[in-house]
Amino acid sequence: MRFDWYDNIGDPGIFGGFSFLKSELDITPPEWYFVSVGNIERGTDIIVMSTEHATVYLVPAETLADTTSIKEAAVSVIDVTAYTQAKLSTSELSAGDYVVYALDNSKNISEPSRFI
């Protein structure tokens, strides 16, 4: 970035120069590309796809949307690659409402999926 300072119109002068580093900080949470929702029978895999590499957690629907609560309440966990199908097992689940959350490497948390 360059700012020009003119004492006299037409005379160039440099007031100052600045440079900025491009941030590598990831502040964008993963988004859902696809999630199996609705009434799913126990033993049927849940298909999930997110927009970035993440760890997906299947949790009871009432779980708070913070990292600690999600990890503690998880009943099924899987690492996913962006835009690639992954399967969460439901063979050990009790009946109830569940949602999935995706956490990326920067600890950004996705919105919860619709009820499963």
Buried (B, 14 or more C-beta within 10 A) or exposed (E): EEEEEEEEEEEEEEEEEEEEEEEEEEEEBBEBBEBBBEEBEEEEBBEBBBBBBBBBBBBBEEBEEEBEBBBEBBBBBBEBEEEEEBBBBBEEBEEEEBBBBBBBEBEBBBEBBEEB
